[in-house]
Amino acid sequence: MNIPVFKPLIDKKTIKAAVKSLEVGWLGMGKSVDEFEKKIKSICKLRNKYVVSVNTGYSAIHTALILMNIKKGDEVITPAFNNIADLQSIISVGGRIVFADIDKSLCLDPLKLEKLITKKTKAIIVCDYGMGIANHNQIKLIANKYKLRVLHDAAHSFGSVYKKKMIGSFSDIAMFSFDPVKTITAIDGGAIIVNTKKERDLAHKIRLMGMGQSSNVMYKNKRAWTYDVETHGYRYHLANLHAAIGISQINDFRLIKKTRINTVKYFNKNIENNPIFEKPILNTKIVPFIYHLRVKNNLREKFMKYLSQNGIDTGIHWQPGNKFKLFKKLKSDHLTETNKVANEIVTIPLHSNMKLQDQKKITKTINSFFKINIKKFNQH
């Protein structure tokens, strides 16, 4: 069996938490969801903010855009180098996507942002990527200048630190993802971080099909039989079982953080410096989600095939939105760095508590590919 790109840390404590949640018999949203939100608030130091959990990262983005009052025809600037969930969410609220380019961090380039702003621009989505954090301070200055709202897509950066502040603690609106491949998983899930009770209360209604006053009742493992419906909503609430797993994962967060950082250190030390690969820079304030290489001279496909033949899976995160048929008509001739990165990026396996034998196999195989192909590379 190949070494997979992603592998969640599922230990005996997580399995025990899942079983205990099932034994309680309350399978919908309940006490564990309330506890999960409190755990998120505590570990991310969200002292004056509010956490609303939902069933997926997509639900978090979609709900956040509704809270930001994005409506039909409103322009939302976001990197083309982005997960499809962000792009589909903009469409879902009737917004218009405006693609932005990235810089060497693989996050939105603030130096190219301002020229994209028009009278129709209402918001910016800024994403952290893999082992990189966006230049949030500079982007915030630009957003404030034009009175724009900013959605921080922190699906990749849960538990990380930016400018001595925890991710999620400084944003206008932030979201996290806890899907099966994230550093912290809840099987699937997401969370929205907001600044006001008003937005929290509206998010509560949106996630429960518009039902008012239901969340507080369900947090007690009880069902509300009488309620009002005051707004349009969706079935976006998180289940107790998923929350229980998320709680267990957060309890293991120190181990997750330490082992992922140590694995990246091992990769960066033992993957030989060479002109074929560009390695990411490790910032120990960041909890690494993806370890990526940039493979030069059109060798990516050959590299991925070589690793697969040697028992190592790889991935591509992401294909940029301007490459998809759905978005072909959107302006994309300015996406210089995006298009360059899109042809080079490769994700190699990175797991929490990754076995040393797997780390050795990965680095030795990568170095072997380099030695085989360096002559051909130099001929270019």
Residue, then its C-alpha position, 0 to 999 in steps of 0.5 A: m500500500n502506498i504512503p497516502v498524501f493525507k492520513p488523519l491522526i485517529d488514536k484510541k482516545t478519538i475512537k473512545a470519544a466517538v463511541k461515547s458520543l454514540e452511546v449518549g444517543w443524541l446524534g444531532m447538534g448538542k452538548s458536544v457541539d457547544e464544547f467544541e466551539k468553546k475548545i476552538k475559542s480557547i485554543c485560538k485565543l478568541r477572547n472577544k469573538y464568537v464561534v459558530s460551528v457548521n457541518t463543512g468548510y463550504s458551509a462556513i464560507h457560504t454562511a460567512l458571505i451571507l453575513m457579509n451581505i454579499k448579493k447579486g452582482d457584488e464583486v468579490i476578489t479572491p485568489a484564482f489559486n484557491n479551493i473550489a469551495d470559495l469560488q462556488s460559495i461566491i456564486s451561491v450568493g449571486g456574487r461575481i468572482v474577480f480573480a487575483d494573483i498570488d505572490k511567492s507565499l502562494c497567497l494573495d499578492p497585496l501589491k496587485l490587489e488594489k488595481l482590481i477594486t471597482k465600485k462594485t467590489k464588496a469583499i475580499i477573500v484571502c486564503d492561507y496556503g499549506m505552510g504560508i500565511a497571507n500578508h493580512n496586515q497589508i490586505k487589511l489596510i487596503a480593505n479599510k481604505y475602500k471600506l471592504r469586508v474581508l473573509h479570512d479562509a484559514a482552512h489550512s492554518f488552524g492553530s498557527v500564529y501571525k504577527k504574534k496573534m493566533i489565526g482567527s483572532f484578528s480577522d473581520i470574519a474567519m473560517f476553519s475547516f475540519d474535513p477528513v484531510k485537515t490537521i484537525t478533523a471532525i470527520d467533516g466540519g467547519a467554523i465561522i469566527v465573528n466579532t458581534k453577537k448580531e452576526r453570531d445569532l444570524a449564523h445560528k439561524i442560517r445553519l438551522m434553516g432559519m429557525g430562531q432560538s433553537s441552537n441554545v436548546m439543542y446545546k442541552n441535548k434537547r429539541a425545540w418544538t416551538y420556534d419562529v423562522e425569521t430568515h432563509g437558512y440551510r441545514y448546516h449544523l454540526a452533529n454531536l458525533h463529529a464535534a466529539i471527534g473534533i474535541s479529541q483532536i484538539n486535545d491532541f493538538r500539541l502532538i499534532k503541531k510538534t510532529r508536523i513541524n518536526t516532519v517538515k524539518y526532516f524533509n527540508k534537511n534531507i531533501e537535497n538542495n538542487p535546481i529541480f525542486e523548490k522547497p517551502i520555507l518553514n516558519t515554526k509559528i505555523v502548523p504545516f498542513i501541506y508540504h509542497l514542492r515546486v518541480k521545474n522544467n515540466l518534470r512534474e508528471k514524471f516526478m509524480k509517476y516515479l513516486s507512485q511507482n515507488g509506493i508514495d502518493t502525491g497530489i496537486h493542491w490546487q488547480p487554479g479557478n481560471k483553468f476550470k471551464l465554469f470560469k473561463k470567461l473571467k479575466s485571467d491574463h494578469l495571473t502570472e504567478t498563479n499560472k506558473v505555480a499551477n504547472e509546478i506544484v506537487t503535494i507530498p505526504l505529510h501526516s501528524n505523528m508520521k513514521l520515521q521510516d515513511q519520512k526516510k522513504i519519501t526523502k530517499t525517493i525524491n533524491s533518487f529522482f533528482k539524481i536520475n534526471i539532473k542530466k536531462f535538466n541541465q540540458h535545458 
